[in-house]
Structure formats: structure tokens, C-alpha cells
């Protein structure tokens, strides 16, 4: 074979190797949640309200973080997420980041229910995690709830609504995840809007979340009362213990968006 033929074959070989490498992009590390932490600290108040207007105007960092999620997940790159904590951290942060992006893509809006009819915000919007396209509904129910079986996640993933838990203004991290989830549970359960103890009527008035996900909170031999009691403050525990087989009343869910602008207007 002449020199020209050798060069031609070499070029073909280089093209083949290049195409193979492009099909399997290299990943140089796990997801860095610090960028999402910065976003939350900047645009989420200590009360859990989001400055969506400013976030939309300065969305580069959020979009960049979501782009990182699109490339890597515990499913696509399991070696990068060796522990249960690292996996669950990824999915909780992903849910909250996807929700924020979904809202600002359609902002301004009064409610996520107005973005698409019939809870379409959770069914129709699509996001990518580790190369897999999914809805928020799928992420919550087929991944987070099904795979991790931890009811505390219901106090951590936030659907951008007043009836939701307050969005934490910091990202979740594997090394502190259990403490963070406990803290969110304590915060949610001790808020009057979520748990009310009515001694006169012998009623326990609770968030709709405890009805929608009752099987997550209550084992066959337990009740909602026994689940929430350890998280209550001591004065509220004492009140709860005065109830005698109380009637459980579920509150109407508040779908108004958790928007800092609306909160500021209401306080004036």
C-alpha cells in the first residue's frame, strides 16, 4: 500500500474513534449542589417564598444546574452516587430545581394549576435527568416515593404552592440529609397552617398532604396522630395527648403560588 493509502486509512480510523467517544461523553465528577445552594440562598426567603421575577431575569445559574442534572443521575452514573443519601439528595434537589424552572418558564402566573389544566404542570412538563426525560409526577411517585420509602420527603419537595412545605433556602447535601429532612418535618408539622389541634371539637385538622399520601405516613397499626407526635413541640404534644380518638379533618389545599411578590403585596 502506498503512502497516500496509509494516510487515508489513518484518517478513517481517527474519525471512527472520534465518533465512538462522542457517543459516550466523559463525566468528570458527581453533581455539585453548591450552585443550586447559591440560587436558593439568593432567591428564596427564610419563609420559603421565591422571588420568581428576579430568578427569571437572572436564570443562567439555574438553567446551568438543570443542564448538569440532564447529563448525570444515579441511574445513568450509579458509581457517582454510591450511597442512599447521595441518591436521594440528587432527586430532591432535582425535583425542586425542575419546579423552579417550570414556573419561571411560564411566569408570571397565579398558580401552577393555571400553567396547564388538570394538574398538567406535573404531568405535561418534561425534564431530563441523566439522559432520561420525565415529568414531575413520575419523578415523585416512581423514583422518590417508590425507591426511597421515606415520608419525610413530602416536607422537602415543593410544588411552588402555598399549601406545600416551605421551600428551604439551601440545597440538600448527602452528608447532612437526615438532619435536613428532620428539620423540614419539624417545621412543617409545627406550622399552624398544617396542623391544628381543636380540643373543643376533639379534632385534628391537618394538611391535605396527609390524606393524599396517607399510606406513606401510616402503617397498619399506626395513625396520623402517632406519626406527627414526635415532631411536635412539647406544648403541642401535651395538647395532642388530650384528644381522645380525634376526628381527622383535612384542610383545603392552597394552590396559590409561593411568590415573594404576592407575599410582599399582602403585607403592605
VENUR-V512841 format. One record per residue. PHI is phi in whole degrees, -180 to 180 (NA if undefined). OMEGA is omega in degrees with one decimal (NA if undefined). Layout:
PHI:OMEGA  PHI:OMEGA
This chain:
NA:-177.8  -80:-176.5  -61:179.8  -63:179.3  -66:178.2  -63:178.8  -63:-179.6  -62:179.7  -65:178.7  -62:178.7  -63:177.9  -62:179.9  -63:178.5  -63:177.9  -63:179.4  -64:-179.6  -65:179.1  -65:179.9  -66:178.4  -65:-179.6  -66:-178.2  -70:179.3  -77:-178.7  -132:-177.0  -61:-179.6  -76:176.0  -121:-171.8  -96:177.9  166:179.4  -75:-179.9  -69:174.9  -94:-176.5  -80:-177.8  -65:178.3  -67:177.2  -69:176.6  -59:178.7  -62:178.8  -61:-177.4  -65:-179.8  -67:-177.7  -83:-169.0  -114:179.0  -118:-178.7  -77:178.4  -65:177.2  -90:176.1  89:177.7  -93:-172.7  -109:174.5  -86:-174.7  -64:-178.8  -61:179.4  -69:179.7  -63:178.8  -65:-179.4  -73:-178.2  -131:-168.0  -92:-173.2  -56:-175.5  -65:177.8  -66:178.9  -62:178.5  -67:177.7  -64:178.3  -64:176.3  -65:175.4  -64:178.3  -61:-178.4  -65:-175.8  -88:-170.3  -135:173.8  -150:176.0  -63:177.9  -83:-176.2  -75:-177.8  -135:-174.5  -60:-179.1  -67:178.6  -81:-178.3  -131:-170.0  -76:-176.2  -117:176.0  -59:-178.7  -64:-179.4  -68:179.1  -70:-178.1  -67:175.9  -56:179.4  -56:-172.5  -71:177.6  -65:178.4  -62:179.1  -63:179.7  -58:-177.4  -68:178.4  -68:177.9  -61:179.7  -63:177.8  -59:179.8  -66:178.6  -61:179.5  -70:-175.9  -68:175.3  -66:-177.4  -125:-177.6  -80:7.2  -84:176.4  -152:179.5  -85:-175.6  -164:174.7  -64:178.3  -70:178.4  -89:178.3  -73:170.4  -139:179.3  -71:174.3  55:179.3  57:-178.5  -63:176.5  -56:-177.1  -87:-176.7  -99:-168.1  -96:177.5  -66:-178.3  -122:178.3  -133:-176.3  -119:176.7  -130:180.0  58:178.6  86:-179.7  -103:179.4  -89:-176.0  -153:173.7  -94:174.4  -63:178.6  -61:179.5  -64:-179.2  -60:-179.2  -68:-168.2  -91:-178.2  -96:179.1  -114:-171.9  -66:-177.4  -71:-173.7  -69:-172.6  -87:-171.9  -112:170.6  49:-179.8  -131:-175.8  -61:179.9  -65:179.8  -63:-179.7  -69:176.4  -99:-175.9  -113:177.7  -84:-168.6  -128:-174.2  -97:174.1  65:-177.7  -132:-179.9  -62:-179.0  -74:179.8  -74:165.3  -60:175.4  -71:177.7  -70:178.6  -65:179.5  -93:171.7  -155:179.7  -77:173.7  -81:-179.0  -133:-174.7  -57:-173.7  -71:-177.9  -129:-169.7  -61:-176.6  -62:177.5  -65:179.2  -63:179.8  -67:176.3  -62:-179.6  -63:178.3  -67:177.8  -64:179.0  -61:-178.4  -61:-176.8  -65:-172.9  -71:-179.8  -92:174.9  -78:-178.0  -60:-178.5  -69:-176.6  -104:-178.7  -136:176.0  -124:179.4  -106:-177.8  -105:-177.3  -69:-177.4  -64:-178.3  -96:-177.3  53:-177.4  -126:170.3  -116:-176.2  -99:-170.2  -130:177.5  -59:177.9  -61:178.7  -57:-179.1  -73:174.1  -88:-178.8  -60:-175.3  -119:-175.1  -55:-177.5  -66:177.7  -76:-174.6  -94:-168.6  -119:171.6  -82:-177.2  -53:-177.1  -100:-176.3  -119:177.4  -133:174.7  -60:179.6  -59:-178.1  -70:178.0  -73:-173.2  -78:-172.3  -55:-177.6  -63:-177.7  -90:-177.8  -76:171.8  -65:-177.9  -59:177.2  -60:179.5  -74:174.3  -61:179.5  -63:177.2  -66:-178.1  -60:-177.6  -69:177.5  -81:177.8  -73:-179.6  -117:-176.6  44:-172.1  -66:172.1  -77:178.2  -93:179.3  -117:-178.9  -98:-178.1  -75:171.6  -67:-176.9  -80:-178.7  -99:-176.1  -93:176.1  -62:-175.3  -68:-179.3  -82:-172.5  -96:178.6  -61:-179.6  -63:178.7  -69:178.3  -64:178.4  -64:179.4  -66:-178.5  -68:-176.6  -85:-178.8  -82:NA
